[in-house]
C-alpha cells in the first residue's frame, strides 16, 4: 500500500486530469475521434476483474482506444479488521489516469453518490458507507484517514456522469425512471457545480444513477434527451454478466463471475445488433 502522502498526490493528480479531459463539459464528455471503446460493468472492488479488463483493453498497443470503468466501491472484499478494500480500485484508476490521461474514464454509480452525500447504503445488516471508511483507515492509518477519505469524496464529485461517442453511443451508469424523466434536465449535467436538488431523490443526477426502468419507451426518451442512439449502462446485476433489456440498451456487470464488458467500434456507424455482438464475458 502506498504511503498516505503518495496516495493523496495520486488522487489530486487524477482529479486535475479528470477536469482537463478533452471533450469535457461540466460532468459530461464528448469523446474525440477514436477507434473503439471498452466499457466495464460495475466493479464493486473486484481487483481481479479490473486487471483482466485492463489486459483486454491493452491500451499500450491500442493508442486510439478508450477505457471506461464504472462503480468501483462497496464490495465484498475485506481487510482483516473488517474494512472494505474497494478503495483499491480507485487507487488503481488514479494511477491509470496518470498513465493514459485522455483515454481512461471513471463513471460513478449510485454507491459513489451515496458515499459522497452521506446517505447510508445498507446490505445484509452492514453499513457499506461505514465499511468503506473503515477500509481507508485500515490502509492509511487513523491519522491520515480523514484527509484521504476527503480526497476520494472530492474525486467522486468531479467524475463525469455521461460519456458520448461520435457514433451515438451513450455510456452512463443508469437512466431515470419514466416518472423522473419529465423533470430530467440534461443541461444540469453540463455544469461544473451541482445544485443540492440535483443530488436529491428525483433530481437529475440522483435519478440518472439510481433508476432501474428499462422499458423501451423510457430508454428511447432518455436517449432522445441525451442526443444519442444507444445506451451502455450498468447498475443492474446479471448472472450472465450482461443483459439486453430493450432494442436501445446493453447492460454489463463485472461484480461477479461471469463478468461482462463491451468493446465496440467508435469510428463507424453502429446498430444495436452490432453493439450486442460486441459484448464479451470472462
Number of C-alpha atoms within 10 A of each C-alpha: 9 11 12 18 13 10 18 20 14 19 25 16 15 23 22 14 17 24 16 13 19 15 14 18 16 19 23 22 21 16 20 16 13 17 15 20 22 21 27 30 30 31 25 26 25 22 18 10 22 21 13 13 21 15 11 13 20 13 16 11 8 11 13 15 22 22 21 20 23 26 26 27 27 25 18 14 16 17 14 9 10 13 21 28 26 24 22 19 20 20 19 15 21 26 16 16 22 18 12 16 18 18 21 22 24 25 23 25 26 20 22 23 20 17 21 18 14 11 11 15 16 11 9 6 7 11 13 23 21 17 20 23 20 22 25 25 20 19 21 20 15 12 10 16 19 14 14 22 21 13 18 21 15 15 22 21 20 18 19 23 25 24 21 23 20 16 18 19 26 22 24 25 27 26 28 27 21 19 13 18 20 11 13 23 15 17 13 18 19 18 13 14 13 17 13 9 12 19 18 13 12 20 20 25 26 22 24 27 25 22 20 16 16 21 15 14 13 20 26 20 15 24 20 12 14 17 14 19 20 25 27 23 25 31 23 19 17 19 12 16 24 26 19 14 14 16 16 24 25 22 29 29 28 30 25 18 14 16 24 28 28 23 21 21 20 23 14 12 11 16 15 18 10 12 20 19 12 14 20 16 15 13
